[in-house]
Every structure is written in structure tokens, then in C-alpha cells.
Amino acid sequence: MAINWHNLTAEEVISKLNSSRSGLSQEEARNRRHEHGPNELTEKGKRPAIMLFLRQFASPLIYILLAAALIEFFVMRKPTDASVILAVVFINAVIGFVQEGRAERAMEALKRLTVSQAKVLRNGSTVPSPASHLVPGDIVVLEAGDKIPADARLIEAASLSVDESILTGESVPVEKFTAAMEGEAAIADMGNMAHMGCAVVTGRPSGIAETAAATASVNISSNVYWFATPMAISTAMMASTTIPM
């Protein structure tokens, strides 16, 4: 079950990730890196456009619509209705194709925004670290101008503002805080979280890191599934009423 880090206090997050305000030791960081792998955005191999388009037809609802079209044409002798259903199937496939193509391009753009270097606490000392070596529980140290190398629950955020436009589209920097929040929250409303790829505008914050596998940008860009448009759903309902019992 996913943990809503924004609902926890800073101390609760530190405890759950078995860390401390002085950071991890080098040995513990190595062990966690071995366990969790690198802090990198991963994506499936780029699919040819034709395969991406054909994928839009791999759905039970599409099979129902195609079956309904065949029944309309060959059994009910209603070629016009069959043509309408096939048109809806095609339009829905085009919409899905465009959306998945955008998602793939968004992932490529996010990978270009990742940073190569970070600063972390190791036994209380700030040391440079490759961003790919960050692990859950690392205390990440940031300053104005830095890009955030991993999603992090903020534990220090005095006078902090962050540019989150790559995730939210909002051009105005967002003020951040460390207090726990109540209830569910959209990414844009998580005031105590710093998100990978966003930029620190003001302040010298620190946060306790998650890694790329759990990062908000990945959730936004990679959780793309085929879905039926309202028109397709309506047509499916219509089609189901035309199938003879």
C-alpha cells in the first residue's frame, strides 16, 4: 500500500524510512542502492507508431463494439449502424494513439530534466553524490537554483519557493512548508513535498528522499492506459441493445 508522505510529520517520515536528520552512512546508502537500484527514470522501449496504434484495439470494450458492428451488418442488416460503430472505434483509437504518444514524449522530456549531481548528508556532513545514487531515506540538501534530484518530503523549508511548472503548468513559484497535511491532495497541492525535476527558486531546503520508481513525474507520465471515451461507452450500450437474445 502506498504511503501518503504528505500526511506524516517530518519525524514520522524519517522514522518510516529508517533514517535520521544527519542522513545515512555510506555503508547503509550502498546497501539501499543495491536493494532499490538506481534513482533513474526508466521507460519501456519506444514502440513503433503502428504498434502503438494497434494497441488501441486491444480492449474488451473494443471487441464488444466490433462484434456489435458485425451483428449490425450481417444479422440486423443495418450497414449504417455498423458504419457508425466502426467510426467510433476508429476515432477512439486515434484519441488513444495521440494520448499515448504525448505520454511517451512527456517521459522523454522528463528524462532530459533530471540532474546528474546532488548533495546529501552522510553522517551529518554534506557531500556530493551522483543523483542516480540517491536512495530512499537520503537527506537531500538544496539551494536556490538547484533542480530537485528526487521526490522528497521536506524537513526544512524556511522561505522556500519552488517552480513546479513542469508538473502543474503554473508559472508562479509555489511556497513550501514542512507541516503535515490532512487528507488526500493532488500533486499541485502537496505543499510539504519537493518533486523531481522542479527547481528551487528561493530558500535552502532539505528533504528526505524517495526515488524515481515512486516519483510524481513518473506517476503523471507513465500511468497511461487505454480508456473509453464517453462516445465509445454510449455506443457500446447502444450496441448491447441491438444484439439479439
C-alpha positions in Angstrom: 0.0 0.0 0.0 1.4 3.4 -1.0 2.3 5.8 1.8 0.9 9.3 1.7 4.1 11.0 2.8 2.4 14.4 2.9 0.1 13.2 5.7 3.0 12.4 8.0 5.2 14.7 10.1 8.8 15.0 9.2 9.9 12.9 12.1 7.4 10.2 11.2 8.8 10.1 7.6 12.3 9.9 8.9 11.3 7.0 11.2 9.5 5.1 8.5 12.4 5.3 6.1 14.8 4.3 8.9 16.9 7.4 8.5 17.9 10.4 10.7 18.4 14.1 10.3 22.1 13.5 9.9 21.5 11.3 6.9 22.6 7.8 6.1 26.1 6.2 6.5 28.0 5.4 3.3 27.6 1.7 4.1 23.8 2.0 4.6 23.5 4.0 1.4 25.3 1.3 -0.6 23.1 -1.4 0.9 20.0 0.5 -0.1 21.3 1.2 -3.6 21.8 -2.5 -4.0 18.3 -3.2 -2.8 16.4 -0.5 -4.7 18.5 0.1 -7.7 19.5 3.5 -9.3 17.5 6.7 -8.9 16.7 6.9 -12.6 13.6 7.3 -14.7 13.0 4.1 -16.7 10.8 3.6 -19.6 9.8 0.8 -21.9 11.5 0.6 -25.3 10.0 3.1 -27.7 7.3 1.3 -29.8 6.8 1.9 -33.5 3.9 4.1 -34.3 1.9 1.3 -36.0 2.2 -0.9 -32.9 1.1 2.0 -30.7 -1.9 2.5 -32.9 -2.8 -1.3 -33.0 -2.6 -1.4 -29.2 -5.6 0.9 -29.0 -7.8 -2.0 -30.3 -6.6 -4.4 -27.5 -9.6 -3.9 -25.2 -12.6 -5.9 -24.2 -14.8 -2.9 -25.0 -13.4 -2.6 -28.5 -14.1 -6.4 -29.0 -17.7 -5.8 -28.0 -18.0 -2.8 -30.4 -16.5 -4.8 -33.3 -18.8 -7.8 -32.5 -21.8 -5.4 -32.4 -20.7 -3.9 -35.8 -20.6 -7.4 -37.3 -24.0 -8.2 -35.9 -25.5 -5.0 -37.2 -24.1 -5.6 -40.7 -24.7 -9.3 -41.2 -27.6 -10.2 -38.8 -29.6 -7.0 -38.4 -28.9 -5.8 -42.0 -28.1 -2.3 -40.8 -24.9 -1.2 -42.6 -25.4 2.4 -41.5 -25.4 1.5 -37.8 -22.4 -0.8 -38.4 -20.6 2.1 -40.0 -21.3 4.4 -37.1 -19.9 1.8 -34.6 -16.8 1.3 -36.7 -16.3 5.0 -37.0 -16.5 5.4 -33.2 -13.9 2.6 -32.8 -11.6 4.3 -35.2 -12.0 7.7 -33.6 -11.4 6.3 -30.1 -8.2 4.5 -31.4 -6.9 7.8 -32.8 -7.6 9.6 -29.5 -5.8 6.9 -27.5 -2.9 6.9 -30.0 -2.4 10.6 -29.7 -2.6 10.5 -25.9 -0.1 7.7 -25.5 2.2 9.4 -28.0 2.1 12.5 -25.8 2.8 10.5 -22.7 5.9 9.0 -24.3 7.2 12.4 -25.4 6.5 13.7 -21.8 8.6 10.9 -20.4 11.4 11.8 -22.7 11.2 15.4 -21.7 11.3 14.5 -18.0 14.4 12.4 -18.5 16.1 15.4 -20.0 15.2 17.4 -16.9 16.8 15.0 -14.5 20.0 16.2 -12.8 23.3 14.4 -12.7 24.6 15.6 -9.3 23.0 16.1 -5.9 24.1 17.0 -2.4 23.3 14.6 0.5 24.0 14.3 4.2 26.3 11.4 5.2 26.7 11.1 8.9 25.9 14.8 9.3 28.3 16.1 6.6 27.1 17.5 3.2 28.8 15.5 0.4 28.3 15.5 -3.4 26.7 12.4 -4.8 25.6 11.3 -8.3 21.8 11.8 -8.4 21.5 8.2 -9.7 23.0 7.0 -6.3 20.2 8.5 -4.2 18.3 6.0 -2.1 15.1 6.2 0.0 16.0 7.8 3.3 18.7 10.1 1.9 18.6 13.6 3.2 18.9 15.8 0.1 20.3 19.3 0.6 19.2 22.0 -1.8 19.7 25.7 -2.5 18.3 28.3 -4.9 18.8 27.4 -8.5 19.1 23.7 -7.9 16.9 21.2 -9.7 15.4 18.6 -7.3 17.0 15.2 -8.0 14.3 13.0 -6.4 10.9 13.3 -4.8 11.4 14.3 -1.2 9.3 15.1 1.9 10.6 18.4 3.1 12.1 18.6 6.6 13.5 22.1 6.3 11.8 24.7 4.2 12.4 28.2 5.5 11.5 30.9 2.9 11.2 28.1 0.3 9.5 28.5 -3.0 9.7 26.0 -5.9 9.0 26.3 -9.6 6.7 23.3 -10.3 5.6 24.4 -13.8 6.9 21.2 -15.4 4.3 19.2 -13.4 1.4 21.7 -13.0 1.8 24.2 -15.8 1.6 27.0 -13.2 4.3 29.6 -13.8 4.2 31.2 -10.3 6.6 29.6 -7.8 4.9 27.7 -5.0 5.6 28.4 -1.4 6.5 25.3 0.6 6.3 24.2 4.3 7.2 21.2 6.5 4.0 20.7 8.5 2.0 17.5 7.9 -1.2 17.8 5.7 -4.5 16.1 6.2 -6.4 14.1 3.7 -5.8 13.4 0.1 -4.0 16.0 -2.0 -3.3 16.5 -5.7 0.4 16.8 -6.6 0.0 20.5 -7.1 -1.4 20.9 -3.6 1.3 18.9 -1.8 3.0 21.9 -0.1 5.3 19.8 2.0 6.7 17.8 -0.9 9.5 18.6 -3.4 9.2 16.9 -6.7 11.9 15.6 -9.0 12.8 17.9 -11.9 11.3 21.0 -10.3 13.6 23.9 -9.5 14.3 25.7 -6.1 13.6 29.4 -6.5 14.3 30.7 -3.0 15.5 29.1 0.2 17.9 26.4 1.3 15.7 23.4 2.0 16.4 19.8 2.8 14.2 16.8 2.4 14.1 13.1 2.8 14.2 11.3 -0.5 12.1 8.8 -2.3 13.5 7.6 -5.6 12.5 7.6 -9.2 10.3 4.5 -9.1 7.9 6.4 -6.7 8.3 9.9 -8.1 5.4 12.1 -9.0 6.6 12.8 -12.6 6.6 9.1 -13.3 3.1 8.7 -12.0 1.9 11.5 -14.2 3.7 10.3 -17.3 3.8 6.6 -17.2 0.4 5.7 -15.8 -1.3 5.9 -19.2 -3.8 3.2 -20.0 -6.4 2.8 -22.8 -9.7 4.3 -21.7 -13.0 4.5 -23.4 -14.3 7.9 -24.4 -17.9 8.7 -23.4 -19.0 8.3 -27.0 -17.5 4.8 -27.1 -19.2 3.9 -23.9 -22.5 5.2 -25.2 -22.1 3.3 -28.4 -21.3 0.1 -26.5 -24.5 0.5 -24.6 -26.4 1.0 -27.8 -24.7 -1.9 -29.4 -25.6 -4.2 -26.5 -29.3 -3.5 -27.0 -29.1 -4.5 -30.7 -27.7 -7.9 -30.1 -30.5 -10.4 -30.4 -31.1 -12.7 -27.4 
